[in-house]
Structures are given as C-alpha cells and as structure tokens.
Amino acid sequence: MITLSEENYLKAILSINLNTNSVVSTNEIASNLNTSAASVTEMVKKLQDKKLVIYEKYKGVNLSKKGREKAIEILRKHRLWETFLVKKLDFSWAEVHDIAEQLEHIKSKKLTDKLNHFLNYPIFDPHGEPIPTKDGTIPKTKRITLNKMPLNSKGIVMGVALDNKEFLDYLTKLQISIGTKVYAIDRISFDQSMKIKINNKLEHISKEIAQNILIKIN
C-alpha cells in the first residue's frame, strides 16, 4: 500500500528527473515539496524499503522500475486534471496545482481514461509539461531553460519547470505565459540574473526565475 504522501514524493522525484535528466538530490526534493532535507531523507528510506526508489547517500535518488511506473501514473492524472480545470472550468494556470494535487489520488483508471478521451488526448498540460500516455510514454520536447539561452537569441515560452502558485502569479504579472516571445539581451556575471525583452518591454529577472522558464529557440 502506497500512502498519499509517498505518491507525492514519487511524483516530485519524477518531475525533477524529467527536467534535469539526472539523479535527484534530497535538497531538490525538499525544495520541490517545500519541506526539510531531514524529512526527505526519512521518506526516501521508506520508499527504498518498498523498493520504489534506489537511494545512495551523498549521491541521490533514482526511481526503481516499480516506482517510475507508479510515478508516471500519478503524474498523468495530475496533468490531465490541470488541463481539465484550465480548458473546461476556466481556472488560471496559477490556480490549478493545489486542486489537481487532490484529484490525482483518485484511484479509478476508468475515470482517468475517460478524462483523457473527453479532453481529446492532450499532449501537454497548461504549463507546457508533457502528459504521459496510458502506456507510460512521455512526449519529448526540444526545450531549454531560459538561463541557458544564448545572448541575442529569440525564443518562445513553452512551459515552466516549477508548478508553484507564487511563481506563476509572478510570471502572470510580468505578462509571461505559454507562447510569449522572449529576447535574451544580457546575463549578469555576478549573480547570473538576466536582462530580457518581452512584449517590447525590458525586464530583469533572477537566475532562479530564468532556470524555471522553459524556452524553444526560434
């Protein structure tokens, strides 16, 4: 039996891994779930006892085959519900995460399949993140984070790597959303913050903001 909290951890580990393509650190999990590193270590050990993750101290966490299958199932439900809430109930992209967090734990696979059919089999959620298929395939996208954009290059916002209300509210305030055109003007060597141009307006954004905005170079 996997608890709701354990499901949240599995989904967090998968989400981080999909964006970094590397072993996930306990600090990354702590940041994603807004909890302490000590709590993460304790939970990871429980997940390892259930053979859901492979954990090496000081190296990080990988999902086992069993853990990855479960995490993909949860992530699929979460992103389908977010898509439903935005497309069918007119929620903003900043509002849907917490509601989808509750809905993702519904066990009915029949409901998930009917939801997917009702939405006409979407490939990406409202944040631009790929929605896993029923067989566990995750659609590929050619995206880089904004902080890795070459200077004097142009791109389009394809999504975000951080599904957090405060972060999304901040992007909305900057008028950044899916499809926004971005021009990379300067990168400050001192703190790796960036000067960008969006909607014919100059903005200065931090490294943390830049590394959580996903871009497709034009």
C-alpha positions in Angstrom: 0.0 0.0 0.0 1.4 3.4 -1.0 0.3 6.4 1.0 -0.7 9.8 -0.5 2.4 11.3 0.9 4.6 8.6 -0.7 2.7 9.2 -4.0 3.6 12.9 -3.8 7.3 12.1 -3.3 7.3 9.7 -6.3 5.8 12.3 -8.5 8.2 15.0 -7.3 11.2 12.8 -8.0 9.9 12.0 -11.5 9.1 15.7 -12.2 12.6 16.8 -11.2 14.3 14.0 -13.1 12.4 14.8 -16.3 13.6 18.4 -16.2 17.2 17.6 -15.2 17.8 14.2 -16.7 20.0 13.3 -13.7 20.0 11.6 -10.3 17.7 13.7 -8.0 19.2 15.1 -4.8 17.4 15.2 -1.5 17.7 19.0 -1.5 15.9 19.2 -4.8 13.1 17.1 -3.5 12.9 19.3 -0.3 12.7 22.4 -2.4 10.0 20.9 -4.7 7.8 19.8 -1.8 8.7 22.7 0.5 9.9 20.5 3.3 13.1 19.8 5.2 16.0 17.7 3.9 15.7 15.6 7.0 12.1 14.8 6.2 13.0 13.9 2.7 15.8 11.5 3.8 13.4 9.8 6.2 10.8 9.4 3.4 13.3 8.2 0.8 14.4 5.4 3.1 10.7 4.3 3.5 10.4 4.4 -0.3 13.5 2.3 -0.7 12.2 -0.3 1.8 9.2 -0.6 -0.5 11.5 -1.0 -3.5 10.1 2.2 -5.1 13.4 4.1 -5.2 17.2 3.4 -5.3 18.9 5.7 -2.9 22.7 6.2 -2.3 23.7 8.6 0.4 25.5 11.7 -0.9 24.7 10.7 -4.5 20.9 11.0 -4.7 17.7 9.2 -5.6 16.6 7.3 -8.7 13.1 5.7 -9.2 13.0 1.9 -9.5 11.0 0.4 -12.4 8.1 -0.1 -10.0 8.5 3.4 -8.6 8.7 5.0 -12.0 5.6 3.2 -13.2 3.6 4.5 -10.2 5.0 8.0 -10.5 4.1 8.2 -14.2 0.6 7.1 -13.4 0.2 9.9 -10.7 1.8 12.5 -12.9 -0.5 11.6 -15.8 -3.6 12.1 -13.6 -2.2 15.3 -12.2 -1.6 16.9 -15.6 -4.9 15.7 -17.1 -6.8 17.2 -14.2 -4.9 20.5 -14.6 -5.8 20.5 -18.3 -9.4 19.9 -17.5 -9.5 22.7 -14.9 -8.0 25.2 -17.2 -9.7 24.2 -20.5 -13.1 23.3 -19.2 -13.6 25.2 -16.0 -11.6 28.4 -16.8 -9.2 28.2 -13.9 -5.9 30.2 -14.4 -2.6 28.2 -14.7 -1.6 29.5 -11.2 -4.7 28.1 -9.5 -4.9 24.5 -10.7 -1.9 22.8 -9.0 -3.4 22.5 -5.5 -6.7 21.2 -6.8 -5.0 18.7 -9.1 -2.9 17.6 -6.1 -6.1 16.4 -4.5 -7.7 14.9 -7.7 -4.5 13.0 -8.7 -5.0 10.5 -5.9 -8.3 9.2 -7.2 -7.7 5.5 -8.0 -10.1 4.9 -10.8 -8.2 4.1 -14.0 -11.5 4.1 -15.9 -12.1 7.7 -14.8 -8.6 8.7 -16.0 -9.1 7.1 -19.4 -12.5 8.8 -19.8 -11.0 12.2 -18.8 -8.2 11.7 -21.3 -10.8 10.9 -24.1 -13.0 13.9 -23.0 -10.0 16.2 -23.4 -9.2 14.7 -26.8 -5.9 13.2 -25.7 -3.9 16.3 -24.9 -0.1 16.0 -25.2 0.8 19.0 -22.9 -0.7 20.4 -19.8 -1.5 24.2 -19.2 2.1 24.7 -18.0 3.6 23.2 -21.2 4.6 20.0 -19.4 4.2 16.6 -21.3 1.3 14.4 -20.3 2.3 10.7 -20.1 0.3 8.4 -22.3 -1.6 5.4 -20.9 1.3 3.1 -21.7 3.7 5.4 -19.8 5.4 7.1 -22.8 6.3 10.7 -22.1 6.2 13.0 -25.1 9.6 14.6 -26.0 10.0 18.3 -26.4 13.1 20.3 -27.5 13.2 22.9 -24.7 16.0 24.6 -22.7 15.7 26.7 -19.6 15.8 30.5 -20.2 19.0 30.9 -18.2 20.7 28.7 -20.9 19.5 30.9 -23.8 22.4 32.3 -25.9 22.6 36.0 -25.7 21.0 37.9 -28.6 18.8 34.9 -29.4 15.0 34.8 -29.6 12.7 32.1 -28.2 9.2 31.2 -27.3 8.0 30.2 -23.8 6.9 26.6 -23.9 6.3 25.9 -20.3 7.7 26.1 -16.7 9.7 23.7 -14.6 8.2 24.9 -11.3 4.5 24.4 -10.7 4.1 26.9 -7.9 1.3 29.4 -7.5 3.6 32.3 -6.3 6.0 31.7 -9.2 3.1 31.5 -11.8 1.5 34.6 -10.3 4.8 36.4 -10.7 5.1 35.3 -14.4 1.5 36.5 -15.0 2.4 39.9 -13.5 5.3 40.0 -16.0 2.9 39.0 -18.8 4.8 35.8 -19.4 2.7 32.8 -20.4 2.8 29.9 -22.9 3.7 31.4 -26.3 5.3 34.6 -25.1 8.2 35.7 -27.2 11.5 36.3 -25.4 14.7 38.0 -26.4 17.8 37.4 -24.3 19.7 40.6 -24.0 22.3 40.3 -21.2 23.4 37.9 -18.5 24.9 39.5 -15.3 28.1 37.6 -14.4 27.8 38.5 -10.7 24.6 36.6 -9.9 23.6 35.1 -13.3 20.4 37.1 -13.4 19.2 38.1 -16.9 18.0 41.1 -18.8 15.3 40.1 -21.3 12.8 41.7 -23.6 9.2 40.6 -23.6 6.2 42.3 -25.2 8.6 45.1 -26.3 9.5 45.8 -22.6 12.8 45.2 -20.8 12.7 43.1 -17.7 15.4 42.0 -15.2 14.8 38.5 -13.8 16.8 36.4 -11.3 18.7 33.2 -12.1 16.1 31.2 -10.1 13.2 32.6 -12.3 15.2 32.1 -15.5 16.1 28.5 -14.8 12.4 27.6 -14.3 11.1 29.0 -17.6 11.3 26.6 -20.5 12.1 28.0 -23.9 12.1 26.8 -27.5 14.8 28.7 -29.5 13.5 30.3 -32.7 
